[in-house]
Amino acid sequence: MRIGYARVSTTDQNLERQLVKLKAAGCEKIFEEKMSGAVLERPALRQMIDYIREGDVVVVTELDRLGRRSADLTHIMDEIRGKKAGFEFLNLPSLAGVQDDNIRTLLNSIIIELYKYMAQSERERIRERQRQGIELAKKAGKFKGRKALFSEDSPRLALAFEQYERGKSAREVCELTGIKVSTFFRYLKRYGKERKSGAFMS
């Protein structure tokens, strides 16, 4: 079975272009996600990995739809391989004309590693441009920073951390509290030490 995965980074971006390409590539089922590729644990990605079976092929329009960081891509692709499923990236050159299976496998691996490097490099360039833009805005006195959604003593955040500590998954926690998964992980990283020490358990 050919299974598609489509992702954009924000809720106001459109998945239509990817969906058209995935359907044209013969995908019978498509998982849709609107979340940054910098987040490893994404609900639709996890559903897709849990859904696939031996012999299935995961199809994405571009390698960076699976993830932006090279280490994350390796982890995700290893999970797919571990379920004895394959993957296909529609933007990579076709190797159908290569007759030798070993050579085709080697070339495919080299191409994937190259694109993983390019995906991470592009992410790093974007972050550098953002950093430079912020620095310029600060010098001009125009940068005020992003207003925090939650404070350390937020009851909703405290509940989210408490339920997560009790063993609920991030998705369950976010459905319960109405916090976005990406937001939850951002605050978990920010206040993780306090959470572990019990500051959010009172």
TISEKOL-649439 format. One record per residue (C-alpha): residue number from 1; x, y, z. Coordinates in steps of 0.02 Angstrom, whole numbers. Example, Ala and Ser with C-alpha at 12.3 -4.5 7.8 and 13.67 -1.06 7.14 Angstrom:
<node k="1" c1="615" c2="-225" c3="390"/>
<node k="2" c1="684" c2="-53" c3="357"/>
END
This chain:
<node k="1" c1="0" c2="0" c3="0"/>
<node k="2" c1="62" c2="175" c3="-43"/>
<node k="3" c1="38" c2="292" c3="104"/>
<node k="4" c1="63" c2="480" c3="88"/>
<node k="5" c1="121" c2="604" c3="219"/>
<node k="6" c1="93" c2="790" c3="188"/>
<node k="7" c1="157" c2="926" c3="305"/>
<node k="8" c1="164" c2="1115" c3="314"/>
<node k="9" c1="238" c2="1214" c3="458"/>
<node k="10" c1="91" c2="1325" c3="508"/>
<node k="11" c1="-98" c2="1315" c3="511"/>
<node k="12" c1="-119" c2="1455" c3="384"/>
<node k="13" c1="-17" c2="1362" c3="251"/>
<node k="14" c1="-103" c2="1255" c3="120"/>
<node k="15" c1="-75" c2="1068" c3="94"/>
<node k="16" c1="-164" c2="1060" c3="-74"/>
<node k="17" c1="-8" c2="1057" c3="-184"/>
<node k="18" c1="64" c2="910" c3="-89"/>
<node k="19" c1="-103" c2="818" c3="-85"/>
<node k="20" c1="-122" c2="831" c3="-273"/>
<node k="21" c1="53" c2="759" c3="-301"/>
<node k="22" c1="29" c2="619" c3="-175"/>
<node k="23" c1="-137" c2="567" c3="-252"/>
<node k="24" c1="-58" c2="570" c3="-425"/>
<node k="25" c1="80" c2="458" c3="-357"/>
<node k="26" c1="-50" c2="327" c3="-312"/>
<node k="27" c1="-66" c2="353" c3="-124"/>
<node k="28" c1="-218" c2="263" c3="-57"/>
<node k="29" c1="-211" c2="346" c3="114"/>
<node k="30" c1="-136" c2="514" c3="159"/>
<node k="31" c1="-93" c2="583" c3="331"/>
<node k="32" c1="-98" c2="773" c3="345"/>
<node k="33" c1="1" c2="879" c3="469"/>
<node k="34" c1="15" c2="1065" c3="506"/>
<node k="35" c1="165" c2="1075" c3="621"/>
<node k="36" c1="347" c2="1124" c3="612"/>
<node k="37" c1="466" c2="993" c3="545"/>
<node k="38" c1="583" c2="1039" c3="687"/>
<node k="39" c1="466" c2="946" c3="805"/>
<node k="40" c1="504" c2="760" c3="804"/>
<node k="41" c1="347" c2="699" c3="893"/>
<node k="42" c1="204" c2="750" c3="778"/>
<node k="43" c1="29" c2="672" c3="798"/>
<node k="44" c1="-5" c2="633" c3="614"/>
<node k="45" c1="173" c2="571" c3="587"/>
<node k="46" c1="155" c2="454" c3="735"/>
<node k="47" c1="-15" c2="394" c3="671"/>
<node k="48" c1="62" c2="360" c3="501"/>
<node k="49" c1="209" c2="261" c3="572"/>
<node k="50" c1="90" c2="160" c3="682"/>
<node k="51" c1="-23" c2="127" c3="531"/>
<node k="52" c1="106" c2="63" c3="407"/>
<node k="53" c1="135" c2="-123" c3="384"/>
<node k="54" c1="267" c2="-232" c3="302"/>
<node k="55" c1="279" c2="-198" c3="116"/>
<node k="56" c1="198" c2="-26" c3="124"/>
<node k="57" c1="283" c2="125" c3="45"/>
<node k="58" c1="281" c2="296" c3="130"/>
<node k="59" c1="274" c2="435" c3="-1"/>
<node k="60" c1="315" c2="618" c3="28"/>
<node k="61" c1="336" c2="757" c3="-99"/>
<node k="62" c1="504" c2="812" c3="-25"/>
<node k="63" c1="623" c2="741" c3="103"/>
<node k="64" c1="605" c2="890" c3="220"/>
<node k="65" c1="418" c2="856" c3="238"/>
<node k="66" c1="469" c2="714" c3="354"/>
<node k="67" c1="585" c2="826" c3="454"/>
<node k="68" c1="712" c2="966" c3="451"/>
<node k="69" c1="851" c2="897" c3="560"/>
<node k="70" c1="964" c2="762" c3="491"/>
<node k="71" c1="960" c2="662" c3="654"/>
<node k="72" c1="769" c2="669" c3="658"/>
<node k="73" c1="758" c2="611" c3="477"/>
<node k="74" c1="873" c2="465" c3="514"/>
<node k="75" c1="767" c2="417" c3="665"/>
<node k="76" c1="603" c2="426" c3="566"/>
<node k="77" c1="673" c2="330" c3="418"/>
<node k="78" c1="745" c2="196" c3="533"/>
<node k="79" c1="572" c2="175" c3="612"/>
<node k="80" c1="496" c2="152" c3="439"/>
<node k="81" c1="630" c2="26" c3="390"/>
<node k="82" c1="604" c2="-63" c3="556"/>
<node k="83" c1="425" c2="-98" c3="507"/>
<node k="84" c1="491" c2="-171" c3="343"/>
<node k="85" c1="412" c2="-31" c3="243"/>
<node k="86" c1="495" c2="77" c3="112"/>
<node k="87" c1="489" c2="261" c3="68"/>
<node k="88" c1="485" c2="366" c3="-88"/>
<node k="89" c1="527" c2="550" c3="-107"/>
<node k="90" c1="446" c2="625" c3="-261"/>
<node k="91" c1="577" c2="762" c3="-282"/>
<node k="92" c1="725" c2="641" c3="-290"/>
<node k="93" c1="792" c2="583" c3="-459"/>
<node k="94" c1="728" c2="417" c3="-520"/>
<node k="95" c1="849" c2="271" c3="-520"/>
<node k="96" c1="733" c2="155" c3="-617"/>
<node k="97" c1="859" c2="144" c3="-759"/>
<node k="98" c1="995" c2="71" c3="-646"/>
<node k="99" c1="987" c2="-118" c3="-669"/>
<node k="100" c1="1103" c2="-174" c3="-529"/>
<node k="101" c1="1006" c2="-181" c3="-364"/>
<node k="102" c1="1161" c2="-153" c3="-256"/>
<node k="103" c1="1215" c2="0" c3="-356"/>
<node k="104" c1="1037" c2="69" c3="-355"/>
<node k="105" c1="1027" c2="48" c3="-165"/>
<node k="106" c1="1196" c2="131" c3="-140"/>
<node k="107" c1="1153" c2="278" c3="-253"/>
<node k="108" c1="985" c2="299" c3="-168"/>
<node k="109" c1="1068" c2="305" c3="3"/>
<node k="110" c1="1195" c2="433" c3="-56"/>
<node k="111" c1="1059" c2="544" c3="-131"/>
<node k="112" c1="954" c2="535" c3="27"/>
<node k="113" c1="1103" c2="581" c3="137"/>
<node k="114" c1="1140" c2="728" c3="24"/>
<node k="115" c1="961" c2="791" c3="33"/>
<node k="116" c1="959" c2="767" c3="223"/>
<node k="117" c1="1112" c2="878" c3="233"/>
<node k="118" c1="1030" c2="1007" c3="119"/>
<node k="119" c1="870" c2="1007" c3="222"/>
<node k="120" c1="964" c2="1039" c3="384"/>
<node k="121" c1="1074" c2="1170" c3="302"/>
<node k="122" c1="921" c2="1263" c3="240"/>
<node k="123" c1="846" c2="1260" c3="415"/>
<node k="124" c1="1007" c2="1330" c3="486"/>
<node k="125" c1="1009" c2="1468" c3="354"/>
<node k="126" c1="829" c2="1515" c3="397"/>
<node k="127" c1="871" c2="1524" c3="582"/>
<node k="128" c1="1025" c2="1630" c3="546"/>
<node k="129" c1="922" c2="1752" c3="441"/>
<node k="130" c1="794" c2="1761" c3="582"/>
<node k="131" c1="931" c2="1795" c3="709"/>
<node k="132" c1="1005" c2="1933" c3="601"/>
<node k="133" c1="833" c2="2010" c3="576"/>
<node k="134" c1="802" c2="2011" c3="764"/>
<node k="135" c1="971" c2="2090" c3="796"/>
<node k="136" c1="935" c2="2228" c3="671"/>
<node k="137" c1="763" c2="2256" c3="746"/>
<node k="138" c1="838" c2="2266" c3="921"/>
<node k="139" c1="966" c2="2396" c3="864"/>
<node k="140" c1="825" c2="2497" c3="786"/>
<node k="141" c1="723" c2="2481" c3="946"/>
<node k="142" c1="582" c2="2391" c3="855"/>
<node k="143" c1="598" c2="2216" c3="928"/>
<node k="144" c1="491" c2="2177" c3="1079"/>
<node k="145" c1="498" c2="1987" c3="1071"/>
<node k="146" c1="355" c2="1863" c3="1064"/>
<node k="147" c1="233" c2="1875" c3="1208"/>
<node k="148" c1="231" c2="1716" c3="1312"/>
<node k="149" c1="69" c2="1618" c3="1304"/>
<node k="150" c1="91" c2="1544" c3="1477"/>
<node k="151" c1="179" c2="1597" c3="1636"/>
<node k="152" c1="268" c2="1477" c3="1754"/>
<node k="153" c1="117" c2="1471" c3="1870"/>
<node k="154" c1="-13" c2="1445" c3="1734"/>
<node k="155" c1="-145" c2="1319" c3="1798"/>
<node k="156" c1="-172" c2="1248" c3="1622"/>
<node k="157" c1="14" c2="1221" c3="1596"/>
<node k="158" c1="29" c2="1145" c3="1770"/>
<node k="159" c1="-111" c2="1023" c3="1729"/>
<node k="160" c1="-27" c2="977" c3="1564"/>
<node k="161" c1="139" c2="941" c3="1649"/>
<node k="162" c1="55" c2="843" c3="1789"/>
<node k="163" c1="-39" c2="730" c3="1667"/>
<node k="164" c1="117" c2="707" c3="1562"/>
<node k="165" c1="213" c2="658" c3="1719"/>
<node k="166" c1="76" c2="532" c3="1760"/>
<node k="167" c1="106" c2="443" c3="1595"/>
<node k="168" c1="-15" c2="520" c3="1471"/>
<node k="169" c1="51" c2="550" c3="1296"/>
<node k="170" c1="84" c2="726" c3="1233"/>
<node k="171" c1="-65" c2="711" c3="1116"/>
<node k="172" c1="-181" c2="658" c3="1258"/>
<node k="173" c1="-117" c2="798" c3="1368"/>
<node k="174" c1="-146" c2="928" c3="1231"/>
<node k="175" c1="-320" c2="864" c3="1191"/>
<node k="176" c1="-362" c2="877" c3="1376"/>
<node k="177" c1="-293" c2="1052" c3="1403"/>
<node k="178" c1="-317" c2="1130" c3="1231"/>
<node k="179" c1="-131" c2="1170" c3="1214"/>
<node k="180" c1="-49" c2="1143" c3="1045"/>
<node k="181" c1="76" c2="999" c3="1043"/>
<node k="182" c1="216" c2="1112" c3="979"/>
<node k="183" c1="178" c2="1239" c3="1117"/>
<node k="184" c1="176" c2="1103" c3="1249"/>
<node k="185" c1="348" c2="1039" c3="1199"/>
<node k="186" c1="417" c2="1216" c3="1193"/>
<node k="187" c1="364" c2="1248" c3="1373"/>
<node k="188" c1="415" c2="1073" c3="1426"/>
<node k="189" c1="590" c2="1112" c3="1364"/>
<node k="190" c1="587" c2="1284" c3="1447"/>
<node k="191" c1="522" c2="1226" c3="1616"/>
<node k="192" c1="576" c2="1044" c3="1611"/>
<node k="193" c1="692" c2="1055" c3="1761"/>
<node k="194" c1="560" c2="1140" c3="1868"/>
<node k="195" c1="432" c2="1008" c3="1817"/>
<node k="196" c1="546" c2="866" c3="1867"/>
<node k="197" c1="584" c2="947" c3="2034"/>
<node k="198" c1="399" c2="960" c3="2072"/>
<node k="199" c1="371" c2="1147" c3="2050"/>
<node k="200" c1="224" c2="1112" c3="1937"/>
<node k="201" c1="151" c2="969" c3="2037"/>
<node k="202" c1="75" c2="1074" c3="2178"/>
END
